[in-house]
Amino acid sequence: MLYAILKTLHLLSIILWIGGMAFVLFFLRPALGTLQPPARVTLMRDVLRRFFGAVSAAIIIVLVSGLWMMGQFASGGAAASGVHMPMSWMVMATLGLLMMAIFGHIRFVLYKRLQRAVEGSDWPAGGAALSAIRVWVLANLFIGLVIIVVLMLV
């Protein structure tokens, strides 16, 4: 029962993270093109602050639940009987850690630049920070989709 709960929380957290990235990149960002830079950059800062808070919680859930599930597998009879961790799990874990590192860069470096730009009303710098964030979010979305494809093919 605990395994099922943790797996559900794991999947829901991943859905929130990947779905949120797709929403911001493909729906919210293009729709904001009609706004003037002060409104657009300020709104994105506010939206990203909320989204990054949710992603931070999702990352903790994904990390804890994923490690617990892998630990249960490793400590169970599977390891004793010679069954090894599925390669897809190793790919998922490695790429997931890469995604977390990229998120850390986005959240603690690029988003800080965005915050400073908004606080200083430096709209060109805010636009540059949003451009850099977009590139890294797109990279993370791609990695997340690769993980999903790998898991679906095995």
C-alpha positions as CSV (number, residue, x, y, z in Angstrom):
1,M,0.0,0.0,0.0
2,L,2.8,2.4,0.9
3,Y,4.6,1.6,-2.4
4,A,1.4,2.5,-4.3
5,I,1.0,5.8,-2.5
6,L,4.6,6.8,-3.0
7,K,4.5,5.8,-6.7
8,T,1.3,7.9,-7.1
9,L,2.8,10.9,-5.4
10,H,6.0,10.4,-7.6
11,L,4.0,10.4,-10.8
12,L,1.7,13.3,-9.8
13,S,4.8,15.4,-9.0
14,I,6.3,14.6,-12.3
15,I,3.1,15.5,-14.1
16,L,2.9,18.8,-12.3
17,W,6.6,19.6,-13.2
18,I,6.5,18.6,-16.9
19,G,3.0,19.8,-17.5
20,G,3.8,23.2,-15.9
21,M,6.9,23.6,-18.1
22,A,4.8,22.8,-21.2
23,F,2.1,25.2,-20.1
24,V,4.5,28.1,-19.5
25,L,6.5,27.6,-22.7
26,F,3.7,26.9,-25.2
27,F,0.7,28.7,-23.8
28,L,1.4,31.4,-21.2
29,R,4.6,32.9,-22.7
30,P,3.2,33.4,-26.2
31,A,0.0,34.8,-24.8
32,L,1.9,37.5,-22.9
33,G,3.4,38.9,-26.1
34,T,0.7,41.5,-26.3
35,L,1.7,43.0,-23.0
36,Q,4.3,45.8,-22.6
37,P,7.6,44.7,-21.1
38,P,7.0,46.0,-17.6
39,A,3.7,44.1,-17.3
40,R,5.0,41.0,-19.1
41,V,8.2,40.7,-17.2
42,T,6.6,41.4,-13.8
43,L,3.8,38.9,-14.5
44,M,6.3,36.2,-15.5
45,R,8.3,36.8,-12.4
46,D,5.2,36.3,-10.3
47,V,4.0,33.2,-12.1
48,L,7.4,31.7,-12.0
49,R,7.7,32.4,-8.3
50,R,4.6,30.3,-7.7
51,F,5.5,27.6,-10.2
52,F,9.1,27.3,-8.8
53,G,7.6,26.8,-5.3
54,A,5.4,24.0,-6.5
55,V,8.3,22.4,-8.5
56,S,10.6,22.6,-5.4
57,A,8.0,20.6,-3.4
58,A,7.6,18.2,-6.4
59,I,11.3,17.7,-6.6
60,I,11.5,16.7,-2.9
61,I,8.6,14.3,-3.4
62,V,10.1,12.8,-6.5
63,L,13.5,12.4,-4.9
64,V,12.3,10.9,-1.6
65,S,9.7,8.6,-3.2
66,G,12.1,7.5,-6.0
67,L,14.9,6.7,-3.6
68,W,12.5,4.9,-1.3
69,M,11.1,2.8,-4.1
70,M,14.6,2.0,-5.4
71,G,15.7,1.2,-1.9
72,Q,12.7,-1.2,-1.4
73,F,13.7,-3.0,-4.6
74,A,17.3,-3.2,-3.6
75,S,16.7,-4.4,-0.1
76,G,14.0,-6.9,-1.1
77,G,14.2,-10.4,-2.4
78,A,15.0,-9.2,-5.9
79,A,18.5,-8.2,-5.1
80,A,19.1,-11.4,-3.2
81,S,17.9,-13.6,-6.0
82,G,20.2,-11.9,-8.6
83,V,17.6,-9.6,-10.2
84,H,19.2,-6.3,-10.9
85,M,17.7,-2.8,-10.9
86,P,16.1,-2.2,-14.3
87,M,18.2,-0.1,-16.7
88,S,15.2,2.1,-17.3
89,W,15.2,3.0,-13.6
90,M,18.9,4.0,-13.8
91,V,18.3,6.1,-16.8
92,M,15.3,7.7,-15.1
93,A,17.2,8.4,-11.9
94,T,20.3,9.8,-13.8
95,L,18.3,12.1,-16.0
96,G,16.0,13.1,-13.1
97,L,19.0,14.3,-11.2
98,L,20.2,16.2,-14.2
99,M,16.8,17.9,-14.4
100,M,17.0,18.8,-10.7
101,A,20.4,20.4,-11.3
102,I,19.1,22.4,-14.2
103,F,16.1,23.5,-12.1
104,G,18.6,24.6,-9.4
105,H,20.4,26.8,-12.0
106,I,17.1,28.2,-13.2
107,R,15.8,28.9,-9.8
108,F,18.8,30.1,-7.9
109,V,20.8,31.9,-10.7
110,L,18.5,32.9,-13.6
111,Y,15.4,33.6,-11.6
112,K,17.5,35.8,-9.2
113,R,18.5,37.9,-12.2
114,L,14.9,38.2,-13.2
115,Q,13.9,39.4,-9.7
116,R,16.7,41.9,-9.7
117,A,15.7,43.2,-13.1
118,V,12.1,43.7,-12.0
119,E,13.1,45.4,-8.7
120,G,15.3,47.8,-10.7
121,S,12.8,48.3,-13.5
122,D,15.5,47.1,-15.9
123,W,13.1,45.6,-18.5
124,P,15.8,44.6,-21.1
125,A,17.7,42.7,-18.4
126,G,14.4,41.1,-17.3
127,G,13.7,40.0,-20.9
128,A,17.2,38.6,-21.2
129,A,16.7,36.6,-17.9
130,L,13.4,35.3,-19.2
131,S,15.1,34.2,-22.5
132,A,17.7,32.3,-20.6
133,I,15.1,30.7,-18.3
134,R,13.1,29.7,-21.5
135,V,16.1,27.9,-23.0
136,W,16.8,25.9,-19.8
137,V,13.2,25.1,-19.2
138,L,13.0,23.8,-22.8
139,A,16.0,21.6,-22.1
140,N,14.4,20.3,-19.0
141,L,11.2,19.6,-20.8
142,F,13.0,17.7,-23.4
143,I,14.9,15.6,-20.8
144,G,11.6,14.9,-19.0
145,L,10.0,13.7,-22.3
146,V,13.0,11.5,-23.0
147,I,12.5,9.9,-19.5
148,I,8.8,9.3,-20.3
149,V,9.7,7.7,-23.7
150,V,12.3,5.5,-22.2
151,L,9.9,4.2,-19.6
152,M,7.1,3.7,-22.1
153,L,9.4,1.6,-24.4
154,V,10.4,-0.9,-21.7
